[in-house]
Amino acid sequence: MTKNTEITRLTPRGSMDVLSRLEVSQLKQGSEDGSLYDTFRRCSLAVLNVDSKTDDAREVLEQYNDFEIRVVQQERGVKLEIENAPESAFVDGKVITGIQEQLFAVLRDVSYVKNKIDSNLVFDTDTSEGITNVVFHILRNANVLIPETEPNLVVCWGGHTISRAEYDYSKEVGYQLGLRKLDICTGCGPGSMKAPMKGAAIGHSKQRIRQGRYVGLTEPGIIAAESPNPIVNELVILPDIEKRLEAFVRTGHGIIVFPGGVGTAEEILFLLGVLLNPKNHHVPFPLILTGPESSREYFRQIDDFIRLTLGQESREFYSIIIDDPVKVAREIAAGLESVRNFRREQHDAYYFNWILSIDHPFQKPFNPSHENVAALNITRDQPVHLLAADLRRAFSAIVSGNVKDDGIRAIEEHGPFQISGEPEIMDPLDALLHSFVEQKRMKVPGKAYTPCYYLHNR
């Protein structure tokens, strides 16, 4: 760990040239709303901590406990001052341009949510429509929603700690997508989030595409564990994991899932829960699970878990392709054509999927406290898409206990999360989580994993 102890001043790049005096005062250390400054500082540190080898958010915050960032208002706009920042963000004493752009994206998003969303009574987050409206406005403010463009944004999900073979495969898929002039959206971190962007950048270059889009969607709770990779040229900080997940499915036109761990399983369950809703059965949404030959067993376990918990019908919403990047790219491109035709027939926007119905249980922020986790209804006495929602929350809690600062502290204070449900569900869940531990998909390889959860039957 090395730090740049010099005070560095940065001018705006990409967005957020001006702030009001009130906004500047809110973002100062020691301001009345200390939580806003803390969020701004955490997200900024994550952006600067590029290529970090740890996925422990608390470890990052402790390593750089003397990191400071200040918003400086001048007659000609705002600047940022940083001190004791990670040296990896600098080249010859200057902050990398892409990272500088991402810092101002953080400033833009945390300020916008505080001043335009949280305090605005127009946004009724007690309703499904209200939350979708919040997601729309955050994405629009970040200039992610581009009218009059063909459906070509492919969301890529997968783990941040993966094998070399999985990384190379994800990169090759991205390359094939880039050759087909498709843009990439990921969770913005390393591993399976970085590799497709890197591959697509080469494909775009060969096709002489100068304005390739590499969209990264994240949220304050996970960003420290998954620092944005520098290829991301459109970074958006959503307020919580639920709005982040909705942003993926509202803006993306198709999704490719690479090997991952608990967080990837959470994402799969969210999307399957949405697609299993009877209101959405007519909505085309291409979903492909793929990896190299060495990942075949991983996807078999995922497939078995989905079949045993959500039923055979759920398998109709995705396909599994092993070790064939060209086929993946061709099939996702064909799927995007179906999306384009459907949106045109329904007079729906290409840039935001308004027609897709997302029920409030999928949108309401879940606080993974021990009490809330214990109360999850992991049984079949509810519609299957709502079971998927509760399973998604269980995985979200494990992600929190593994890598998020608040979750790690909660586990240390109260012990493992107690997750209970029907044996017919808990047994496949136990088998899947056990396989993640064996394959070292829970933590960075080389570190022993202590489960932050305990499973038992009701």
N, C-alpha and C positions, 0 to 999 in steps of 0.2 A: 504494500500500500504506500503510494507516494502522493504528496499533495503539492499544489501550487499555492504557496503562501502569499504571493503577491496579490494586491487588490486589482482586479481586472474589470474594466468598464466596457459594457457591450451596448451597441446601438441596435435598434429594432431591425429584425429581418423576418420577412414573411407576413407578419401581422402585428396588431396592437402597437400602433405608433403613439397613441395618446391615451391618457387616463385622466379622470377628474381628480381634484384634490381629495375628495372623499374616498375614491377608490385607492389612491396612493396611501392614505392614512390607514385604511383597512388592512393593507398588506405589510404594514410595519410591525416589526417585533415589539411585543408589549402593547399592541393595540387592544381595544375593547374586545374584539372578536379574535382571540388568540388562535382559535382553531383554523381560521382562514390562513393566517401566516404559516401555521404549522403545515397545512396541506400544501401551500405554495412551496415551502422550503423542501418538504419531502419529495415532491414531484420534480422539483428543479435538481435536487441532488441525484435522483435516479437518472435523469437525462444526462447529467454530467458524468455519471459513473458507468460510462460505456464499456462494454466488453467485460463486465464484472463476472467473476467466477463463482460467486456465492448467490444462492437463492433465499438466503435468510435476511429478511427485511430489517430485523433488529440488529443483526451484525453490521449491516451497512450503516445504519444510523449511529451505532456506537463508534464505528471506525472514524466517522466524519462528524463527531459531535461538536466540533468547532467550526464546521462549515457555516458560512453566513452568506445571505443574499439580500440585497437591498434594492428597492425601487427608488430611483432618483428622478424627480420631476424637474424639467428645464423648460425654458421658453419654447424651444423647438420640439418638445415632446418628452418621452421618458427614456431612461437608460437603466440598465441593470448593473449593479456592482456585486461581484462575487469574490469570496476570500476563502482560502483553505479548501478549494475544490479539487476533485480527483485529477491527477496529472494526465490521465489517459484522455481527457477531453481537449488537451492542448497539443498543438504542433508548433515547435519553436516559439513557445510562449504565447501563442494566439489560439483562442477557442476555435475548434473546427466549425466551419460555416453551417453544416447541417445541424450540429448540436446547438449552435446559436439560434437557428430558426426554431428548433424544438423548445428551447427555453421560453421564447416569446409566445409559442403556442400554449405552453403551460400558463403563462401570465394571462393570456386571452381567455382561456377556458375557466380557470378558477374565479377570475373576476366576473365573467359573464354569468356564471351560475349563481354567484352570490348576489349580484346587483340586478339581474334581469329575470332570474328564475325563482330563487328562494323567496324573494320579497314581493313577487307579482301574484296577485290573487287570481289572475286569469288562468294560471296553471293549477288545475285541480288534480293533485296527485292521488286523490282518493278514488279516482275513476281510471279505467283503462285508457279511455280517449285522452284524458289529461296527461298521463305519463307519456303516451306516444307523442303528444304535442311537445312535451319537454324535450324528448329525444330529437324530434325534428328541428326544433329551434336551435339546439346546441350544435347540431351538424350543419345547419344552414349558416349559423354565425361563423363556423370554422371553414366555410366555403367548400365543404365536401360534396354538397348536393349540386350537381351540374346539369341543368336542363338540356334537352335536345342532344343527348348523347346516347348511343346505342348501349343496351345492356352488355357490359363487358367487364364488370368488377367481380373477380373471383376471391372469395374469402378462403384463407388457408388456416386451419387450426392444427395444433400439434404441440408437443412438449418442448420445453426450453432446454432440457438436458436429455440429449439423444445420442445414439451411437454414431460413429463416423459414417457407417453405411447408410443409416437413416438420413443423416444430414445431406450426403451426396445425392441420395435418391430424391429428397425434397427439392434440392437445387435443380436437378435435371427436370423434374416436373415443372418447376417454375420457368425453366428455359423453354420448354415446349409451349407453355402458356404465352410467354413473351413472343415467341415466333408467330403465334396466332393473334397477336396484337391485343392480348387480354391484360388488364391491369390487376394488381394484387392488393388485397387487404388482409392484414393479420393482427394478432394481438400486440405486435410491434416489438417483441422481445427477441432473444437469441434463438438458436436451435431451429425448430421447424417454422418459426415465425420469420427468421432472417433468411434462411436458405432459399425459399421460393422467390423472395424479392431479389436476391442476388442472381439467381438463375434468370429471372424475367428481365433484369437489367441488361444481361448479355443478349437475350433474344430481342429485346426492344432495340438495342444498338444495331443488331444485324438488319432489322427492319427499318432502320433510320427513324425510329420514333424518339423524338426529342423530349416529349412531355409525358413520359410514362408515369403512372400514378402508383405510389407505394404507400397506401393508407394504413396507419397504425391506430388502433382503438384500445385504450387502456382505462384504468381507474385508479384513484389514489391508494387503495388498499393493496394492490398487486404490483404497482409500478416499480417499487424499490426492489422487489424480488425478480422482476423481469424488465431491466432497464431497456429503454427503446434502442433498437439498433440504428446506426447512422444512415442506413439506406432509406428509412422512412422519410418521405417528404411532405406528408400530410398527417400530422399527429393531432389526435383529439383525446382530451381527458374527460371521460364521462363521470358523473358523480358516484356511481356505484356499479357493482357487477351486473345487476339486472338491466340497467339502462345500457351498459356496454353490450350485453348479449342481444338486446333488442336492436341496437344500432347495427350490429353485424347482419341480422336477418332482414332489416328494413332496407339497408343500402346494398348489400351483396346480392348478386343475381344467381349465384350457385356457390356451394361450399365443398372444399376438399379437406379431408381429415387425414393427417399424417400421424404416425405413432406418437403417443404422449403418455400422460399419467392421469392423475385424479382430475386436474383442471380440464384436460381434454374430454374426459368422460362426462364432466359437468356440462360442457358445451354441447356434446352429442345429445345428452338427455334433454337439455333445454330445447334444442331444435326438434327432436323427435316428439317431445310433448306438444309443441306448437303444431306440428304437422299431423299428429294424431287427433287433434281437435276436429270433430266432424265438420265444423264450419270451414276448414281449410282443405278438405279432401280434394277439391277441384283446382287447387292452386298449385301450379308446377313449381317445384323447387329442387333442382338437381343436387344430389348429395352423394359424394363418392368417398369411400374409405380406402386408403392406399398406402403402400409401403414396399420396401424391398423384400426379397425372398426371406431374409432373416427375420422379418416382422410378421410372417404368416401366422405363427402361433398367437401373437399378440391380438391380431384381428379376429382369429377364431374365438378367443376368449371374450372379446368385446361382443361379437355376434351371439355367442351362447348366452351371455348375460342379458342382452336385450331380448332375446327369444324367451328366456325363462322368466323374466320379470315383466316385460311389457306385452308379450305375446307374439305369435307368428305374424300377425298383421303389421307390426312395426317394422319388420324386415323389408316390407315392400317399398319403403321410403328411401332406401339407400342401396348402393351396390358396392361390392368389394373387388378391387382390382389389385393384384399382386405383381409387382416387378414389371410394370409396363407403362412408363411415363407417356409414351405417344398415345396409347389407348386412353389414358386418363384425360389428356388434353383434348382429344377428339370428342370424347363422350361429354365432357363438361361444355365444350363449345356447342355441341348439338343441343344440350340441355338449355343453354342460354338462348338459342334460337327459339325454343319452345316458350321460354319466358317472354321473349320479345313479342311473339305472336299473341300470347295470352294478354299481355299488358295492352297491346294495341286494340284487341277485341273488346277489352273491358274499359278502355279509355283511362287506364291507370298510368301514373307517372313511371318513367323508366328509372328515375333517380331515387325513388323512395317507394317502398312496397306498402301502399296504404291498404290494399285489399286484405292482406294477411291478418287474421284475427288472433290477437294475443291476449289471453284472459288475465285478469288482475293478479291472480296467484303467481303468475310467472313474472310479473312486473314489480310487485311490492318488494322493497328491499328486505332481505332476510338478515337479521342480526344473529350470528352463530353463537349465541350464549348457550351455556350448558342446559339451561331450562328449555330454550327453544328447540335445541337439537333433540332433547329427550321427548319432546311433544310431537315430533314428526309422525305423520300418519303413513307409515310404510306398510300398507295393507291393500288388499284388493277390494275393499268395501267402498270404492270410489271409482269414477271414470278413469280409464287407463291414462289419459293425458294428465290428469291431476296427480296420479301416482308418480308419473315421470317428474312432475314438478317437485314433489317431496323427495324423491331420490336425488334430484339435482341439488336440493338444499343440503342433503346429507354430504354429497361430494364437496359442496361449497364450504361446509364446516371443516372438512378434512384439509382442504386447501388452506383455510385460515389457520388451522392448528399447525400446519407444516411450515408455512413461510411468512404469514402476516404477523406483524409486531403484536397487535392486540390479541390475536389468536394464540400465539406462543405464550404470552403472559397469562392468558386465561387457563391454558393447560397446566402451566407451572403452578398456578394457584389452586385450581380445582381438580386437577387430574384429567384423564382422558374423557372425551365426549362419550356419552352413553347413547348408542344408536340401537333401537330395537324395532322389530317388525315380525311379520309372518315368516316361519321357517322357509317356506317356498321362495321367499325373496331374499332373506338374510343369508342363506347358504350360498346362492350364486354371488351375492355381494361379497361375502367373505372370500370366496375363491378368486374373484377378480382382484380384490385388494391385495390378497396374498401374492398373486402373480406379479402385481406392480412392485411389491417389495422385493421379490426374488430377482426381478429384472432391473432393479435399482432405478425405478421410475418415480420414486417418491422424493428423493433428495439427490443432491449432487453426488455422483459416484465417488466412493472413497470414504464416505461418512456413514457410520452405522445409523440405521433408522430405528427410532423408538416410536411405535404407533401412538398417535394422538387421539385414538378412538378405541372403543370397546364395543363389539357387536354381541347382541344376545337376542334370543327369540322371546316373543310375547306368549 
